Amino acid sequence: EQTIARIELPQLDRKALRTPAPMAMPGQRPVEILTLDISVGGLGILCPTNPTPGTPCKIRLNLPVSLSERQLIDFEGKVTHSVFVSKQGSFKIGVQFVDLPADKRARIQRFVGS
């Protein structure tokens, strides 16, 4: 009989955020991605390429700060997983924020809580 260990990850509050954004990865030209959702832990995105888990990346996000205002914020992250989604012809990717400064974390928290 085989047992499978499960790792329980904390569920962070997420909020839908669908906006185009540039993503840069080492040794590659920047690609245009579509964000799906955001939490203080990271982003869900659709990407035309398939980066391997652990790949570092930089994303410039146009984050809504009010109904009429958006703010450009640069994030550093790493790819946690990638799954091909045939319907979109893209890869659904999880990006975990790396060394997220407190002020950016607070902005995301305000957006997610709004």
GUBADO-551813 format. One record per residue: residue number from 1; residue in three letters; z, y, x of N, C-alpha, C in turn. Coordinates in nm, 3 decimals. Layout:
# GUBADO-551813
NUM | ALA | Z | Y | X | Z | Y | X | Z | Y | X
...
# end
This chain:
# GUBADO-551813
1 | GLU | 0.000 | -0.119 | 0.085 | 0.000 | 0.000 | 0.000 | 0.000 | 0.125 | 0.089
2 | GLN | -0.084 | 0.220 | 0.051 | -0.098 | 0.342 | 0.129 | -0.030 | 0.458 | 0.057
3 | THR | 0.036 | 0.542 | 0.134 | 0.093 | 0.663 | 0.075 | 0.026 | 0.784 | 0.141
4 | ILE | 0.006 | 0.885 | 0.063 | -0.058 | 1.007 | 0.112 | 0.045 | 1.119 | 0.109
5 | ALA | 0.067 | 1.179 | 0.224 | 0.161 | 1.291 | 0.231 | 0.095 | 1.415 | 0.173
6 | ARG | 0.168 | 1.487 | 0.093 | 0.117 | 1.612 | 0.038 | 0.197 | 1.727 | 0.097
7 | ILE | 0.124 | 1.830 | 0.132 | 0.190 | 1.951 | 0.182 | 0.193 | 2.051 | 0.068
8 | GLU | 0.309 | 2.095 | 0.033 | 0.322 | 2.193 | -0.074 | 0.314 | 2.333 | -0.014
9 | LEU | 0.210 | 2.406 | -0.051 | 0.195 | 2.544 | -0.005 | 0.248 | 2.637 | -0.112
10 | PRO | 0.311 | 2.747 | -0.070 | 0.360 | 2.840 | -0.170 | 0.243 | 2.902 | -0.245
11 | GLN | 0.256 | 2.912 | -0.375 | 0.152 | 2.975 | -0.456 | 0.176 | 3.126 | -0.457
12 | LEU | 0.081 | 3.199 | -0.403 | 0.091 | 3.343 | -0.400 | 0.017 | 3.400 | -0.520
13 | ASP | 0.067 | 3.511 | -0.573 | -0.003 | 3.577 | -0.683 | -0.140 | 3.621 | -0.635
14 | ARG | -0.243 | 3.587 | -0.713 | -0.380 | 3.623 | -0.679 | -0.436 | 3.709 | -0.791
15 | LYS | -0.534 | 3.789 | -0.756 | -0.602 | 3.870 | -0.856 | -0.752 | 3.865 | -0.829
16 | ALA | -0.830 | 3.853 | -0.935 | -0.975 | 3.853 | -0.919 | -1.020 | 3.984 | -0.857
17 | LEU | -1.111 | 3.973 | -0.761 | -1.170 | 4.091 | -0.697 | -1.310 | 4.050 | -0.654
18 | ARG | -1.409 | 4.092 | -0.732 | -1.548 | 4.056 | -0.702 | -1.620 | 4.179 | -0.651
19 | THR | -1.639 | 4.181 | -0.519 | -1.707 | 4.293 | -0.456 | -1.778 | 4.244 | -0.330
20 | PRO | -1.896 | 4.299 | -0.301 | -1.962 | 4.263 | -0.175 | -1.887 | 4.322 | -0.057
21 | ALA | -1.895 | 4.255 | 0.057 | -1.827 | 4.302 | 0.178 | -1.893 | 4.241 | 0.300
22 | PRO | -1.896 | 4.314 | 0.413 | -1.946 | 4.254 | 0.536 | -1.838 | 4.170 | 0.604
23 | MET | -1.880 | 4.056 | 0.663 | -1.787 | 3.972 | 0.738 | -1.849 | 3.944 | 0.875
24 | ALA | -1.771 | 3.968 | 0.980 | -1.815 | 3.943 | 1.117 | -1.740 | 3.824 | 1.174
25 | MET | -1.815 | 3.739 | 1.248 | -1.757 | 3.625 | 1.317 | -1.808 | 3.626 | 1.461
26 | PRO | -1.730 | 3.577 | 1.555 | -1.771 | 3.581 | 1.696 | -1.907 | 3.516 | 1.721
27 | GLY | -1.992 | 3.584 | 1.796 | -2.119 | 3.528 | 1.836 | -2.224 | 3.521 | 1.727
28 | GLN | -2.199 | 3.583 | 1.612 | -2.294 | 3.579 | 1.501 | -2.317 | 3.720 | 1.448
29 | ARG | -2.432 | 3.738 | 1.383 | -2.455 | 3.865 | 1.315 | -2.366 | 3.872 | 1.192
30 | PRO | -2.319 | 3.992 | 1.154 | -2.239 | 4.003 | 1.031 | -2.317 | 3.950 | 0.910
31 | VAL | -2.246 | 3.891 | 0.817 | -2.306 | 3.841 | 0.693 | -2.244 | 3.914 | 0.575
32 | GLU | -2.321 | 3.926 | 0.468 | -2.273 | 3.986 | 0.344 | -2.208 | 3.876 | 0.261
33 | ILE | -2.083 | 3.895 | 0.226 | -2.010 | 3.798 | 0.144 | -1.980 | 3.860 | 0.008
34 | LEU | -1.932 | 3.779 | -0.084 | -1.882 | 3.827 | -0.213 | -1.739 | 3.779 | -0.225
35 | THR | -1.647 | 3.873 | -0.241 | -1.508 | 3.833 | -0.259 | -1.490 | 3.778 | -0.400
36 | LEU | -1.399 | 3.682 | -0.415 | -1.369 | 3.622 | -0.545 | -1.229 | 3.662 | -0.593
37 | ASP | -1.131 | 3.651 | -0.503 | -0.994 | 3.688 | -0.537 | -0.918 | 3.723 | -0.410
38 | ILE | -0.801 | 3.784 | -0.431 | -0.720 | 3.830 | -0.319 | -0.573 | 3.808 | -0.348
39 | SER | -0.497 | 3.781 | -0.243 | -0.351 | 3.775 | -0.248 | -0.302 | 3.837 | -0.118
40 | VAL | -0.170 | 3.852 | -0.101 | -0.120 | 3.904 | 0.026 | -0.141 | 3.804 | 0.139
41 | GLY | -0.178 | 3.680 | 0.105 | -0.202 | 3.578 | 0.206 | -0.347 | 3.569 | 0.252
42 | GLY | -0.441 | 3.614 | 0.167 | -0.581 | 3.605 | 0.206 | -0.677 | 3.626 | 0.092
43 | LEU | -0.802 | 3.585 | 0.117 | -0.912 | 3.607 | 0.024 | -0.982 | 3.476 | -0.009
44 | GLY | -1.035 | 3.467 | -0.129 | -1.134 | 3.366 | -0.163 | -1.268 | 3.437 | -0.163
45 | ILE | -1.369 | 3.378 | -0.096 | -1.499 | 3.443 | -0.084 | -1.613 | 3.344 | -0.106
46 | LEU | -1.731 | 3.397 | -0.135 | -1.855 | 3.321 | -0.132 | -1.933 | 3.371 | -0.012
47 | CYS | -1.983 | 3.277 | 0.070 | -2.049 | 3.312 | 0.195 | -2.178 | 3.233 | 0.208
48 | PRO | -2.288 | 3.295 | 0.257 | -2.413 | 3.221 | 0.272 | -2.412 | 3.121 | 0.387
49 | THR | -2.318 | 3.137 | 0.482 | -2.309 | 3.045 | 0.595 | -2.185 | 2.959 | 0.581
50 | ASN | -2.173 | 2.858 | 0.667 | -2.062 | 2.763 | 0.658 | -1.979 | 2.763 | 0.786
51 | PRO | -1.887 | 2.860 | 0.801 | -1.803 | 2.862 | 0.921 | -1.702 | 2.747 | 0.917
52 | THR | -1.669 | 2.695 | 1.035 | -1.573 | 2.585 | 1.040 | -1.431 | 2.639 | 1.025
53 | PRO | -1.341 | 2.559 | 0.968 | -1.202 | 2.601 | 0.957 | -1.147 | 2.641 | 1.094
54 | GLY | -1.071 | 2.750 | 1.095 | -1.015 | 2.803 | 1.218 | -1.097 | 2.917 | 1.277
55 | THR | -1.221 | 2.936 | 1.227 | -1.306 | 3.044 | 1.277 | -1.244 | 3.180 | 1.247
56 | PRO | -1.225 | 3.264 | 1.350 | -1.174 | 3.399 | 1.325 | -1.283 | 3.485 | 1.261
57 | CYS | -1.241 | 3.582 | 1.181 | -1.338 | 3.671 | 1.116 | -1.274 | 3.807 | 1.092
58 | LYS | -1.361 | 3.905 | 1.071 | -1.319 | 4.040 | 1.033 | -1.396 | 4.077 | 0.907
59 | ILE | -1.324 | 4.130 | 0.809 | -1.384 | 4.167 | 0.681 | -1.347 | 4.312 | 0.651
60 | ARG | -1.448 | 4.389 | 0.610 | -1.425 | 4.527 | 0.566 | -1.433 | 4.528 | 0.414
61 | LEU | -1.319 | 4.555 | 0.351 | -1.307 | 4.542 | 0.206 | -1.289 | 4.678 | 0.141
62 | ASN | -1.359 | 4.698 | 0.030 | -1.347 | 4.821 | -0.048 | -1.245 | 4.791 | -0.159
63 | LEU | -1.117 | 4.813 | -0.131 | -1.009 | 4.774 | -0.222 | -0.980 | 4.884 | -0.324
64 | PRO | -0.981 | 4.853 | -0.453 | -0.945 | 4.954 | -0.553 | -0.797 | 4.993 | -0.537
65 | VAL | -0.772 | 5.123 | -0.534 | -0.633 | 5.171 | -0.527 | -0.594 | 5.242 | -0.656
66 | SER | -0.692 | 5.274 | -0.741 | -0.668 | 5.328 | -0.874 | -0.794 | 5.302 | -0.955
67 | LEU | -0.795 | 5.345 | -1.080 | -0.913 | 5.323 | -1.164 | -1.036 | 5.394 | -1.109
68 | SER | -1.016 | 5.506 | -1.040 | -1.129 | 5.586 | -0.995 | -1.142 | 5.592 | -0.843
69 | GLU | -1.052 | 5.526 | -0.769 | -1.053 | 5.539 | -0.624 | -1.053 | 5.402 | -0.557
70 | ARG | -1.132 | 5.392 | -0.449 | -1.133 | 5.273 | -0.366 | -1.107 | 5.315 | -0.223
71 | GLN | -1.055 | 5.222 | -0.144 | -1.022 | 5.252 | -0.005 | -1.076 | 5.140 | 0.084
72 | LEU | -1.150 | 5.179 | 0.190 | -1.200 | 5.081 | 0.286 | -1.087 | 5.033 | 0.375
73 | ILE | -1.071 | 4.901 | 0.383 | -0.966 | 4.843 | 0.465 | -1.028 | 4.730 | 0.549
74 | ASP | -1.001 | 4.730 | 0.678 | -1.047 | 4.623 | 0.767 | -0.937 | 4.519 | 0.781
75 | PHE | -0.976 | 4.392 | 0.767 | -0.882 | 4.280 | 0.779 | -0.930 | 4.184 | 0.886
76 | GLU | -0.834 | 4.124 | 0.956 | -0.865 | 4.012 | 1.044 | -0.812 | 3.887 | 0.977
77 | GLY | -0.887 | 3.779 | 0.989 | -0.846 | 3.656 | 0.925 | -0.901 | 3.535 | 0.996
78 | LYS | -0.874 | 3.419 | 0.937 | -0.934 | 3.295 | 0.987 | -0.969 | 3.208 | 0.868
79 | VAL | -1.078 | 3.135 | 0.883 | -1.126 | 3.046 | 0.777 | -1.031 | 2.928 | 0.766
80 | THR | -0.988 | 2.897 | 0.642 | -0.899 | 2.783 | 0.621 | -0.973 | 2.662 | 0.565
81 | HIS | -1.075 | 2.686 | 0.483 | -1.154 | 2.576 | 0.427 | -1.288 | 2.630 | 0.378
82 | SER | -1.384 | 2.539 | 0.360 | -1.517 | 2.576 | 0.314 | -1.574 | 2.462 | 0.232
83 | VAL | -1.624 | 2.494 | 0.113 | -1.681 | 2.394 | 0.023 | -1.814 | 2.447 | -0.029
84 | PHE | -1.920 | 2.366 | -0.023 | -2.050 | 2.409 | -0.074 | -2.048 | 2.411 | -0.226
85 | VAL | -2.098 | 2.520 | -0.285 | -2.107 | 2.534 | -0.430 | -2.256 | 2.543 | -0.464
86 | SER | -2.311 | 2.432 | -0.514 | -2.456 | 2.426 | -0.535 | -2.504 | 2.529 | -0.637
87 | LYS | -2.422 | 2.556 | -0.738 | -2.463 | 2.651 | -0.843 | -2.494 | 2.789 | -0.785
88 | GLN | -2.415 | 2.830 | -0.685 | -2.438 | 2.960 | -0.621 | -2.522 | 2.948 | -0.493
89 | GLY | -2.541 | 2.828 | -0.444 | -2.613 | 2.811 | -0.319 | -2.538 | 2.873 | -0.202
90 | SER | -2.407 | 2.879 | -0.214 | -2.321 | 2.941 | -0.112 | -2.202 | 2.852 | -0.086
91 | PHE | -2.122 | 2.893 | 0.011 | -1.998 | 2.822 | 0.043 | -1.879 | 2.901 | -0.010
92 | LYS | -1.791 | 2.833 | -0.082 | -1.666 | 2.894 | -0.126 | -1.566 | 2.873 | -0.014
93 | ILE | -1.514 | 2.984 | 0.038 | -1.433 | 2.981 | 0.159 | -1.299 | 3.047 | 0.136
94 | GLY | -1.196 | 2.988 | 0.194 | -1.064 | 3.051 | 0.197 | -1.046 | 3.120 | 0.331
95 | VAL | -1.001 | 3.244 | 0.327 | -0.973 | 3.321 | 0.448 | -0.826 | 3.362 | 0.445
96 | GLN | -0.752 | 3.323 | 0.547 | -0.611 | 3.361 | 0.560 | -0.602 | 3.484 | 0.647
97 | PHE | -0.528 | 3.586 | 0.601 | -0.510 | 3.706 | 0.683 | -0.429 | 3.671 | 0.807
98 | VAL | -0.462 | 3.735 | 0.918 | -0.392 | 3.716 | 1.045 | -0.334 | 3.850 | 1.087
99 | ASP | -0.205 | 3.851 | 1.119 | -0.137 | 3.972 | 1.165 | -0.164 | 4.092 | 1.073
100 | LEU | -0.145 | 4.072 | 0.944 | -0.169 | 4.178 | 0.846 | -0.060 | 4.285 | 0.857
101 | PRO | -0.098 | 4.410 | 0.891 | 0.002 | 4.515 | 0.902 | 0.072 | 4.542 | 0.768
102 | ALA | 0.195 | 4.588 | 0.774 | 0.278 | 4.608 | 0.655 | 0.213 | 4.704 | 0.555
103 | ASP | 0.145 | 4.810 | 0.605 | 0.085 | 4.905 | 0.511 | -0.031 | 4.842 | 0.433
104 | LYS | -0.110 | 4.758 | 0.498 | -0.220 | 4.690 | 0.428 | -0.164 | 4.586 | 0.331
105 | ARG | -0.060 | 4.516 | 0.375 | 0.005 | 4.417 | 0.286 | 0.057 | 4.486 | 0.160
106 | ALA | 0.116 | 4.603 | 0.175 | 0.170 | 4.678 | 0.061 | 0.057 | 4.720 | -0.034
107 | ARG | -0.057 | 4.763 | 0.021 | -0.170 | 4.802 | -0.063 | -0.222 | 4.684 | -0.144
108 | ILE | -0.230 | 4.568 | -0.079 | -0.277 | 4.448 | -0.150 | -0.176 | 4.410 | -0.258
109 | GLN | -0.048 | 4.416 | -0.224 | 0.056 | 4.380 | -0.321 | 0.050 | 4.471 | -0.444
110 | ARG | 0.028 | 4.602 | -0.421 | 0.015 | 4.695 | -0.533 | -0.107 | 4.660 | -0.620
111 | PHE | -0.218 | 4.626 | -0.556 | -0.339 | 4.591 | -0.630 | -0.317 | 4.462 | -0.710
112 | VAL | -0.261 | 4.360 | -0.648 | -0.239 | 4.232 | -0.714 | -0.141 | 4.248 | -0.831
113 | GLY | -0.042 | 4.335 | -0.814 | 0.059 | 4.355 | -0.918 | 0.016 | 4.449 | -1.029
114 | SER | -0.099 | 4.516 | -1.012 | -0.141 | 4.615 | -1.113 | -0.211 | 4.550 | -1.230
# end
